[in-house]
Amino acid sequence: MKGYLLDTNLLIALLWPSHERHDLALKWFTRRRAKGWATCAFTQAGFVRIVSNPAFSRDAVQPRDAIHVLSANTAAKDHSFWPDELPVAEAVAFAGVRLMGHQQVNDAYLLGLAIHRGGVLATLDQRVAALTELKSAERKALETVG
């Protein structure tokens, strides 16, 4: 395995100390970090967009400050940046008929990217598993935290 691709929600929970699931994310990350972790432009942009939105938190920051937090953490030696190098159709092909709604598209893309890179998508969202068949290779490329 080439590491864990953190989805946007897990990345926010990990890097945002006041997030309600921060302790859970930090505990998970501490146990898995040695295997390597990754982000991509998609998850990084999502982090900046959400934590700089006043509707997210009364502690929302300016985008430049969110970028600083992100950059400081992704400078770690065990972090890898995975380019968003797959066309959407190719990345989500594994899901087939299980890709049924607009809210699944981003998750399917990230799981497809993790599969392509030989890694595992790490997420807080239990609904992502619905994109995969039980005991499939795709399910093995998914880890739900919590």
OpenMM code with the backbone's topology and positions (N, CA, C; nanometers):
from openmm import Vec3, app, unit

residues = "MET LYS GLY TYR LEU LEU ASP THR ASN LEU LEU ILE ALA LEU LEU TRP PRO SER HIS GLU ARG HIS ASP LEU ALA LEU LYS TRP PHE THR ARG ARG ARG ALA LYS GLY TRP ALA THR CYS ALA PHE THR GLN ALA GLY PHE VAL ARG ILE VAL SER ASN PRO ALA PHE SER ARG ASP ALA VAL GLN PRO ARG ASP ALA ILE HIS VAL LEU SER ALA ASN THR ALA ALA LYS ASP HIS SER PHE TRP PRO ASP GLU LEU PRO VAL ALA GLU ALA VAL ALA PHE ALA GLY VAL ARG LEU MET GLY HIS GLN GLN VAL ASN ASP ALA TYR LEU LEU GLY LEU ALA ILE HIS ARG GLY GLY VAL LEU ALA THR LEU ASP GLN ARG VAL ALA ALA LEU THR GLU LEU LYS SER ALA GLU ARG LYS ALA LEU GLU THR VAL GLY".split()
positions = [
    Vec3(0.0826, -0.1179, 0.0000),
    Vec3(0.0000, 0.0000, 0.0000),
    Vec3(0.0874, 0.1248, 0.0000),
    Vec3(0.0419, 0.2245, -0.0738),
    Vec3(0.1195, 0.3473, -0.0860),
    Vec3(0.0633, 0.4621, -0.0036),
    Vec3(-0.0059, 0.4306, 0.1025),
    Vec3(-0.0537, 0.5347, 0.1927),
    Vec3(-0.2025, 0.5595, 0.1850),
    Vec3(-0.2449, 0.6499, 0.2708),
    Vec3(-0.3858, 0.6847, 0.2845),
    Vec3(-0.4126, 0.8208, 0.2212),
    Vec3(-0.5107, 0.8258, 0.1334),
    Vec3(-0.5595, 0.9525, 0.0800),
    Vec3(-0.6691, 1.0003, 0.1742),
    Vec3(-0.6465, 1.1112, 0.2410),
    Vec3(-0.7457, 1.1651, 0.3332),
    Vec3(-0.8487, 1.2448, 0.2549),
    Vec3(-0.9759, 1.2127, 0.2746),
    Vec3(-1.0784, 1.2926, 0.2070),
    Vec3(-1.0914, 1.4266, 0.2797),
    Vec3(-1.1674, 1.5160, 0.2227),
    Vec3(-1.1762, 1.6518, 0.2761),
    Vec3(-1.2268, 1.6536, 0.4198),
    Vec3(-1.3283, 1.5761, 0.4502),
    Vec3(-1.3842, 1.5776, 0.5856),
    Vec3(-1.2849, 1.5278, 0.6896),
    Vec3(-1.2114, 1.4241, 0.6575),
    Vec3(-1.1113, 1.3732, 0.7514),
    Vec3(-0.9965, 1.4726, 0.7653),
    Vec3(-0.9568, 1.5344, 0.6556),
    Vec3(-0.8502, 1.6342, 0.6593),
    Vec3(-0.8900, 1.7514, 0.7493),
    Vec3(-1.0135, 1.7969, 0.7363),
    Vec3(-1.0615, 1.9061, 0.8215),
    Vec3(-1.0633, 1.8623, 0.9678),
    Vec3(-1.1184, 1.7468, 0.9959),
    Vec3(-1.1243, 1.6984, 1.1344),
    Vec3(-0.9844, 1.6870, 1.1943),
    Vec3(-0.8893, 1.6439, 1.1152),
    Vec3(-0.7525, 1.6271, 1.1630),
    Vec3(-0.6840, 1.7607, 1.1905),
    Vec3(-0.6990, 1.8561, 1.1005),
    Vec3(-0.6236, 1.9816, 1.1097),
    Vec3(-0.6979, 2.0944, 1.1801),
    Vec3(-0.8217, 2.0710, 1.2191),
    Vec3(-0.9037, 2.1747, 1.2823),
    Vec3(-0.9346, 2.1316, 1.4260),
    Vec3(-0.8548, 2.1766, 1.5231),
    Vec3(-0.8681, 2.1277, 1.6608),
    Vec3(-1.0074, 2.1417, 1.7228),
    Vec3(-1.0860, 2.2388, 1.6807),
    Vec3(-1.2191, 2.2543, 1.7400),
    Vec3(-1.3258, 2.1695, 1.6702),
    Vec3(-1.2865, 2.0931, 1.5698),
    Vec3(-1.3821, 2.0059, 1.4997),
    Vec3(-1.4309, 1.8979, 1.5963),
    Vec3(-1.5592, 1.8662, 1.5902),
    Vec3(-1.6177, 1.7694, 1.6842),
    Vec3(-1.5557, 1.6306, 1.6751),
    Vec3(-1.4929, 1.5981, 1.5631),
    Vec3(-1.4321, 1.4652, 1.5486),
    Vec3(-1.2786, 1.4722, 1.5423),
    Vec3(-1.2244, 1.5830, 1.5892),
    Vec3(-1.0788, 1.6015, 1.5859),
    Vec3(-1.0052, 1.4920, 1.6637),
    Vec3(-1.0508, 1.4621, 1.7836),
    Vec3(-0.9819, 1.3611, 1.8651),
    Vec3(-0.9828, 1.2249, 1.7965),
    Vec3(-1.0952, 1.1883, 1.7387),
    Vec3(-1.1058, 1.0625, 1.6647),
    Vec3(-1.0092, 1.0618, 1.5462),
    Vec3(-1.0082, 1.1710, 1.4706),
    Vec3(-0.9202, 1.1802, 1.3534),
    Vec3(-0.7733, 1.1751, 1.3947),
    Vec3(-0.7392, 1.2455, 1.5004),
    Vec3(-0.6009, 1.2482, 1.5473),
    Vec3(-0.5561, 1.1107, 1.5963),
    Vec3(-0.6427, 1.0428, 1.6682),
    Vec3(-0.6100, 0.9078, 1.7161),
    Vec3(-0.5878, 0.8137, 1.5972),
    Vec3(-0.6779, 0.8187, 1.4992),
    Vec3(-0.6634, 0.7350, 1.3798),
    Vec3(-0.5324, 0.7685, 1.3081),
    Vec3(-0.5065, 0.8965, 1.2885),
    Vec3(-0.3883, 0.9420, 1.2153),
    Vec3(-0.2599, 0.8990, 1.2856),
    Vec3(-0.2575, 0.9091, 1.4155),
    Vec3(-0.1392, 0.8700, 1.4923),
    Vec3(-0.1059, 0.7226, 1.4706),
    Vec3(-0.2087, 0.6382, 1.4615),
    Vec3(-0.1866, 0.4944, 1.4396),
    Vec3(-0.1477, 0.4622, 1.2958),
    Vec3(-0.1918, 0.5399, 1.1997),
    Vec3(-0.1723, 0.5064, 1.0583),
    Vec3(-0.0626, 0.5872, 0.9887),
    Vec3(-0.0198, 0.6931, 1.0495),
    Vec3(0.0699, 0.7881, 0.9845),
    Vec3(0.1960, 0.7248, 0.9261),
    Vec3(0.2503, 0.6274, 0.9934),
    Vec3(0.3750, 0.5648, 0.9477),
    Vec3(0.3615, 0.5005, 0.8101),
    Vec3(0.2395, 0.4674, 0.7694),
    Vec3(0.2171, 0.4080, 0.6371),
    Vec3(0.2123, 0.5133, 0.5274),
    Vec3(0.2172, 0.6395, 0.5669),
    Vec3(0.2132, 0.7496, 0.4718),
    Vec3(0.0719, 0.8019, 0.4524),
    Vec3(0.0629, 0.9291, 0.4191),
    Vec3(-0.0666, 0.9911, 0.3951),
    Vec3(-0.0544, 1.0868, 0.2787),
    Vec3(-0.1669, 1.1083, 0.2153),
    Vec3(-0.1664, 1.1894, 0.0936),
    Vec3(-0.2873, 1.2819, 0.0895),
    Vec3(-0.2690, 1.3872, 0.0130),
    Vec3(-0.3785, 1.4754, -0.0247),
    Vec3(-0.3669, 1.4960, -0.1749),
    Vec3(-0.4694, 1.5550, -0.2313),
    Vec3(-0.4665, 1.5914, -0.3731),
    Vec3(-0.5210, 1.7334, -0.3834),
    Vec3(-0.5143, 1.7917, -0.5015),
    Vec3(-0.5638, 1.9285, -0.5189),
    Vec3(-0.7103, 1.9395, -0.4778),
    Vec3(-0.7862, 1.8378, -0.5082),
    Vec3(-0.9291, 1.8358, -0.4767),
    Vec3(-0.9534, 1.8452, -0.3262),
    Vec3(-0.8825, 1.7630, -0.2472),
    Vec3(-0.9038, 1.7637, -0.1022),
    Vec3(-0.8425, 1.8883, -0.0384),
    Vec3(-0.7316, 1.9353, -0.0928),
    Vec3(-0.6710, 2.0572, -0.0403),
    Vec3(-0.7613, 2.1780, -0.0637),
    Vec3(-0.8148, 2.1897, -0.1838),
    Vec3(-0.9051, 2.3016, -0.2140),
    Vec3(-1.0307, 2.2937, -0.1275),
    Vec3(-1.0801, 2.1731, -0.1057),
    Vec3(-1.1967, 2.1556, -0.0195),
    Vec3(-1.1690, 2.2010, 0.1227),
    Vec3(-1.0514, 2.1678, 0.1737),
    Vec3(-1.0125, 2.2115, 0.3077),
    Vec3(-1.0145, 2.3635, 0.3170),
    Vec3(-0.9475, 2.4291, 0.2230),
    Vec3(-0.9391, 2.5756, 0.2249),
    Vec3(-1.0779, 2.6375, 0.2111),
    Vec3(-1.1575, 2.5861, 0.1204),
    Vec3(-1.2916, 2.6404, 0.0955),
    Vec3(-1.3782, 2.6305, 0.2207),
    Vec3(-1.3747, 2.5171, 0.2867),
    Vec3(-1.4646, 2.4968, 0.4005),
    Vec3(-1.4187, 2.5710, 0.5257),
    Vec3(-1.2908, 2.5622, 0.5613),
    Vec3(-1.2482, 2.6260, 0.6868),
    Vec3(-1.2408, 2.7778, 0.6758),
    Vec3(-1.2508, 2.8309, 0.5549),
    Vec3(-1.2559, 2.9767, 0.5394),
    Vec3(-1.3996, 3.0271, 0.5227),
    Vec3(-1.4963, 2.9385, 0.5366),
    Vec3(-1.6374, 2.9747, 0.5229),
    Vec3(-1.6954, 3.0036, 0.6618),
    Vec3(-1.7420, 3.1261, 0.6872),
    Vec3(-1.7984, 3.1581, 0.8186),
    Vec3(-1.9169, 3.0691, 0.8579),
    Vec3(-1.9847, 3.0111, 0.7623),
    Vec3(-2.0955, 2.9206, 0.7943),
    Vec3(-2.0452, 2.7896, 0.8551),
    Vec3(-1.9187, 2.7556, 0.8318),
    Vec3(-1.8596, 2.6330, 0.8863),
    Vec3(-1.8341, 2.6463, 1.0360),
    Vec3(-1.7763, 2.7589, 1.0746),
    Vec3(-1.7349, 2.7759, 1.2138),
    Vec3(-1.7216, 2.9237, 1.2466),
    Vec3(-1.7494, 2.9561, 1.3706),
    Vec3(-1.7247, 3.0944, 1.4128),
    Vec3(-1.5747, 3.1228, 1.4146),
    Vec3(-1.4945, 3.0168, 1.4086),
    Vec3(-1.3486, 3.0294, 1.4059),
    Vec3(-1.2926, 3.0258, 1.2636),
    Vec3(-1.3786, 3.0447, 1.1641),
    Vec3(-1.3322, 3.0407, 1.0250),
    Vec3(-1.2189, 3.1413, 1.0052),
    Vec3(-1.1291, 3.1069, 0.9159),
    Vec3(-1.0120, 3.1905, 0.8894),
    Vec3(-1.0139, 3.2376, 0.7445),
    Vec3(-0.9276, 3.3307, 0.7146),
    Vec3(-0.9129, 3.3761, 0.5768),
    Vec3(-0.8507, 3.2632, 0.4940),
    Vec3(-0.8808, 3.2570, 0.3648),
    Vec3(-0.8223, 3.1509, 0.2819),
    Vec3(-0.6701, 3.1429, 0.2921),
    Vec3(-0.6029, 3.2572, 0.2967),
    Vec3(-0.4552, 3.2545, 0.3050),
    Vec3(-0.4086, 3.1857, 0.4336),
    Vec3(-0.4851, 3.2038, 0.5427),
    Vec3(-0.4501, 3.1390, 0.6692),
    Vec3(-0.4765, 2.9884, 0.6632),
    Vec3(-0.5852, 2.9506, 0.5971),
    Vec3(-0.6148, 2.8077, 0.5784),
    Vec3(-0.5057, 2.7424, 0.4944),
    Vec3(-0.4608, 2.8128, 0.3919),
    Vec3(-0.3523, 2.7614, 0.3073),
    Vec3(-0.2252, 2.7445, 0.3899),
    Vec3(-0.1990, 2.8374, 0.4800),
    Vec3(-0.0810, 2.8270, 0.5659),
    Vec3(-0.0882, 2.7024, 0.6553),
    Vec3(-0.2032, 2.6797, 0.7175),
    Vec3(-0.2218, 2.5602, 0.8018),
    Vec3(-0.2007, 2.4340, 0.7186),
    Vec3(-0.2619, 2.4315, 0.6021),
    Vec3(-0.2501, 2.3162, 0.5132),
    Vec3(-0.1051, 2.2941, 0.4716),
    Vec3(-0.0394, 2.4000, 0.4288),
    Vec3(0.0998, 2.3889, 0.3826),
    Vec3(0.1938, 2.3432, 0.4932),
    Vec3(0.1733, 2.3940, 0.6135),
    Vec3(0.2582, 2.3543, 0.7261),
    Vec3(0.2460, 2.2049, 0.7534),
    Vec3(0.1272, 2.1513, 0.7397),
    Vec3(0.1057, 2.0087, 0.7661),
    Vec3(0.1484, 1.9201, 0.6499),
    Vec3(0.1242, 1.9633, 0.5287),
    Vec3(0.1605, 1.8804, 0.4136),
    Vec3(0.3099, 1.8873, 0.3815),
    Vec3(0.3828, 1.9708, 0.4531),
    Vec3(0.5286, 1.9737, 0.4375),
    Vec3(0.5948, 1.8558, 0.5086),
    Vec3(0.5183, 1.7806, 0.5842),
    Vec3(0.5718, 1.6649, 0.6571),
    Vec3(0.6307, 1.5628, 0.5603),
    Vec3(0.7366, 1.4973, 0.6020),
    Vec3(0.8057, 1.4010, 0.5155),
    Vec3(0.7206, 1.2798, 0.4802),
    Vec3(0.6241, 1.2460, 0.5653),
    Vec3(0.5407, 1.1289, 0.5377),
    Vec3(0.4174, 1.1629, 0.4535),
    Vec3(0.4074, 1.2865, 0.4087),
    Vec3(0.2962, 1.3288, 0.3227),
    Vec3(0.3365, 1.3189, 0.1760),
    Vec3(0.2421, 1.2761, 0.0943),
    Vec3(0.2606, 1.2747, -0.0514),
    Vec3(0.1475, 1.3535, -0.1150),
    Vec3(0.1801, 1.4212, -0.2228),
    Vec3(0.0772, 1.4892, -0.3012),
    Vec3(0.0455, 1.4008, -0.4202),
    Vec3(-0.0807, 1.3646, -0.4355),
    Vec3(-0.1236, 1.2832, -0.5486),
    Vec3(-0.1952, 1.3718, -0.6492),
    Vec3(-0.1377, 1.3887, -0.7659),
    Vec3(-0.2040, 1.4708, -0.8676),
    Vec3(-0.3391, 1.4108, -0.9069),
    Vec3(-0.4341, 1.4980, -0.9338),
    Vec3(-0.5646, 1.4546, -0.9854),
    Vec3(-0.5450, 1.4236, -1.1333),
    Vec3(-0.4936, 1.3050, -1.1608),
    Vec3(-0.4483, 1.2715, -1.2952),
    Vec3(-0.5444, 1.1842, -1.3744),
    Vec3(-0.6573, 1.1517, -1.3159),
    Vec3(-0.7516, 1.0626, -1.3837),
    Vec3(-0.8717, 1.1392, -1.4360),
    Vec3(-0.9163, 1.1073, -1.5567),
    Vec3(-1.0448, 1.1618, -1.6002),
    Vec3(-1.1545, 1.1063, -1.5091),
    Vec3(-1.2560, 1.1848, -1.4848),
    Vec3(-1.3628, 1.1432, -1.3937),
    Vec3(-1.4231, 1.0096, -1.4357),
    Vec3(-1.4515, 0.9939, -1.5640),
    Vec3(-1.5155, 0.8698, -1.6112),
    Vec3(-1.4314, 0.7470, -1.5774),
    Vec3(-1.3016, 0.7594, -1.5907),
    Vec3(-1.2122, 0.6472, -1.5596),
    Vec3(-1.2065, 0.6212, -1.4090),
    Vec3(-1.1989, 0.7275, -1.3307),
    Vec3(-1.1862, 0.7130, -1.1858),
    Vec3(-1.3091, 0.6498, -1.1221),
    Vec3(-1.4270, 0.6815, -1.1732),
    Vec3(-1.5503, 0.6321, -1.1100),
    Vec3(-1.6051, 0.5060, -1.1755),
    Vec3(-1.5371, 0.4542, -1.2762),
    Vec3(-1.5877, 0.3377, -1.3502),
    Vec3(-1.6125, 0.2177, -1.2589),
    Vec3(-1.5318, 0.2005, -1.1556),
    Vec3(-1.5480, 0.0853, -1.0656),
    Vec3(-1.6869, 0.0821, -1.0017),
    Vec3(-1.7478, 0.1979, -0.9814),
    Vec3(-1.8751, 0.2053, -0.9086),
    Vec3(-1.9934, 0.1575, -0.9919),
    Vec3(-1.9840, 0.1692, -1.1229),
    Vec3(-2.0921, 0.1225, -1.2099),
    Vec3(-2.2279, 0.1747, -1.1673),
    Vec3(-2.3244, 0.0859, -1.1558),
    Vec3(-2.4619, 0.1250, -1.1228),
    Vec3(-2.4772, 0.1710, -0.9777),
    Vec3(-2.3759, 0.1489, -0.8949),
    Vec3(-2.3845, 0.1944, -0.7560),
    Vec3(-2.3683, 0.3461, -0.7444),
    Vec3(-2.3157, 0.4087, -0.8490),
    Vec3(-2.3047, 0.5551, -0.8512),
    Vec3(-2.4401, 0.6106, -0.8946),
    Vec3(-2.5209, 0.6481, -0.7969),
    Vec3(-2.6604, 0.6816, -0.8249),
    Vec3(-2.6962, 0.8280, -0.8020),
    Vec3(-2.6150, 0.9022, -0.7320),
    Vec3(-2.6539, 1.0393, -0.7000),
    Vec3(-2.5377, 1.1363, -0.7036),
    Vec3(-2.5720, 1.2625, -0.7155),
    Vec3(-2.4702, 1.3668, -0.7267),
    Vec3(-2.3808, 1.3753, -0.6032),
    Vec3(-2.4311, 1.3375, -0.4880),
    Vec3(-2.3505, 1.3461, -0.3667),
    Vec3(-2.2442, 1.2365, -0.3577),
    Vec3(-2.2477, 1.1407, -0.4472),
    Vec3(-2.1497, 1.0320, -0.4466),
    Vec3(-2.0319, 1.0571, -0.5401),
    Vec3(-2.0442, 1.1536, -0.6284),
    Vec3(-1.9444, 1.1718, -0.7344),
    Vec3(-1.8063, 1.2019, -0.6781),
    Vec3(-1.7964, 1.2962, -0.5856),
    Vec3(-1.6651, 1.3302, -0.5298),
    Vec3(-1.6024, 1.2115, -0.4575),
    Vec3(-1.6830, 1.1412, -0.3793),
    Vec3(-1.6317, 1.0240, -0.3073),
    Vec3(-1.5833, 0.9168, -0.4041),
    Vec3(-1.6606, 0.8934, -0.5089),
    Vec3(-1.6222, 0.7932, -0.6083),
    Vec3(-1.4922, 0.8332, -0.6768),
    Vec3(-1.4781, 0.9611, -0.7079),
    Vec3(-1.3536, 1.0065, -0.7710),
    Vec3(-1.2348, 0.9827, -0.6777),
    Vec3(-1.2480, 1.0218, -0.5523),
    Vec3(-1.1365, 1.0053, -0.4586),
    Vec3(-1.1022, 0.8586, -0.4360),
    Vec3(-1.2026, 0.7735, -0.4273),
    Vec3(-1.1757, 0.6303, -0.4126),
    Vec3(-1.1078, 0.5770, -0.5378),
    Vec3(-1.1528, 0.6195, -0.6537),
    Vec3(-1.0880, 0.5788, -0.7784),
    Vec3(-0.9429, 0.6241, -0.7850),
    Vec3(-0.9147, 0.7449, -0.7372),
    Vec3(-0.7775, 0.7949, -0.7341),
    Vec3(-0.6922, 0.7118, -0.6385),
    Vec3(-0.7467, 0.6796, -0.5225),
    Vec3(-0.6727, 0.5965, -0.4265),
    Vec3(-0.6421, 0.4593, -0.4859),
    Vec3(-0.7394, 0.4007, -0.5523),
    Vec3(-0.7185, 0.2706, -0.6167),
    Vec3(-0.6094, 0.2820, -0.7226),
    Vec3(-0.6167, 0.3841, -0.8040),
    Vec3(-0.5185, 0.4070, -0.9107),
    Vec3(-0.3767, 0.4202, -0.8542),
    Vec3(-0.3646, 0.4845, -0.7386),
    Vec3(-0.2332, 0.5082, -0.6782),
    Vec3(-0.1875, 0.3935, -0.5872),
    Vec3(-0.2705, 0.2902, -0.5730),
    Vec3(-0.2334, 0.1779, -0.4870),
    Vec3(-0.2467, 0.2087, -0.3396),
    Vec3(-0.3316, 0.3043, -0.3062),
    Vec3(-0.3504, 0.3440, -0.1676),
    Vec3(-0.4901, 0.3137, -0.1182),
    Vec3(-0.5241, 0.3788, -0.0092),
    Vec3(-0.6535, 0.3601, 0.0562),
    Vec3(-0.7149, 0.4975, 0.0811),
    Vec3(-0.8419, 0.5128, 0.0464),
    Vec3(-0.9136, 0.6356, 0.0797),
    Vec3(-0.9587, 0.6266, 0.2244),
    Vec3(-0.9222, 0.7253, 0.3043),
    Vec3(-0.9649, 0.7321, 0.4439),
    Vec3(-1.0704, 0.8414, 0.4565),
    Vec3(-1.1822, 0.8062, 0.5189),
    Vec3(-1.2954, 0.8977, 0.5280),
    Vec3(-1.3708, 0.8795, 0.6590),
    Vec3(-1.4427, 0.9819, 0.6982),
    Vec3(-1.5340, 0.9730, 0.8116),
    Vec3(-1.6730, 0.9299, 0.7666),
    Vec3(-1.6959, 0.9309, 0.6375),
    Vec3(-1.8288, 0.9098, 0.5795),
    Vec3(-1.8564, 0.7620, 0.5535),
    Vec3(-1.9439, 0.7036, 0.6326),
    Vec3(-1.9769, 0.5618, 0.6179),
    Vec3(-2.0510, 0.5319, 0.4884),
    Vec3(-2.1098, 0.6335, 0.4271),
    Vec3(-2.1872, 0.6120, 0.3045),
    Vec3(-2.1006, 0.5793, 0.1829),
    Vec3(-1.9715, 0.6062, 0.1894),
    Vec3(-1.8840, 0.5789, 0.0750),
    Vec3(-1.8816, 0.4299, 0.0430),
    Vec3(-1.8933, 0.3466, 0.1428),
    Vec3(-1.8906, 0.2013, 0.1215),
    Vec3(-1.9999, 0.1545, 0.0261),
    Vec3(-2.1083, 0.2295, 0.0144),
    Vec3(-2.2177, 0.1920, -0.0767),
    Vec3(-2.1736, 0.1925, -0.2228),
    Vec3(-2.0605, 0.2544, -0.2517),
    Vec3(-2.0078, 0.2573, -0.3884),
    Vec3(-1.9357, 0.1283, -0.4258),
    Vec3(-1.9120, 0.0430, -0.3284),
    Vec3(-1.8330, -0.0777, -0.3517),
    Vec3(-1.9124, -0.2029, -0.3183),
    Vec3(-1.8684, -0.3136, -0.3750),
    Vec3(-1.9262, -0.4429, -0.3382),
    Vec3(-1.8533, -0.4948, -0.2149),
    Vec3(-1.9276, -0.5608, -0.1293),
    Vec3(-1.8700, -0.6195, -0.0096),
    Vec3(-1.7577, -0.7157, -0.0484),
    Vec3(-1.6480, -0.7108, 0.0237),
    Vec3(-1.5321, -0.7982, 0.0018),
    Vec3(-1.4674, -0.7803, -0.1350),
    Vec3(-1.4849, -0.6655, -0.1972),
    Vec3(-1.4236, -0.6380, -0.3273),
    Vec3(-1.2886, -0.5696, -0.3076),
    Vec3(-1.2102, -0.5646, -0.4146),
    Vec3(-1.0823, -0.4933, -0.4106),
    Vec3(-1.1057, -0.3454, -0.3803),
    Vec3(-1.2157, -0.2912, -0.4318),
    Vec3(-1.2469, -0.1505, -0.4071),
    Vec3(-1.2772, -0.1261, -0.2593),
    Vec3(-1.3468, -0.2194, -0.1959),
    Vec3(-1.3773, -0.2048, -0.0530),
    Vec3(-1.2484, -0.2095, 0.0282),
    Vec3(-1.1524, -0.2889, -0.0160),
    Vec3(-1.0241, -0.2969, 0.0548),
    Vec3(-0.9439, -0.1679, 0.0413),
    Vec3(-0.9790, -0.0853, -0.0562),
    Vec3(-0.9116, 0.0429, -0.0775),
    Vec3(-0.9851, 0.1564, -0.0061),
    Vec3(-1.0691, 0.1215, 0.0889),
    Vec3(-1.1494, 0.2191, 0.1625),
    Vec3(-1.1395, 0.1909, 0.3118),
    Vec3(-1.1114, 0.2930, 0.3892),
    Vec3(-1.1131, 0.2794, 0.5350),
    Vec3(-1.2005, 0.3895, 0.5927),
    Vec3(-1.3039, 0.3467, 0.6621),
    Vec3(-1.3929, 0.4413, 0.7284),
    Vec3(-1.3460, 0.4593, 0.8718),
    Vec3(-1.3218, 0.5828, 0.9088),
    Vec3(-1.2711, 0.6158, 1.0417),
    Vec3(-1.3898, 0.6390, 1.1348),
    Vec3(-1.3904, 0.5669, 1.2457),
    Vec3(-1.4973, 0.5867, 1.3446),
    Vec3(-1.6021, 0.4913, 1.3285),
] * unit.nanometer
topology = app.Topology()
chain = topology.addChain("A")
for resn in residues:
    res = topology.addResidue(resn, chain)
    for name in ("N", "CA", "C"):
        topology.addAtom(name, app.Element.getBySymbol(name[0]), res)
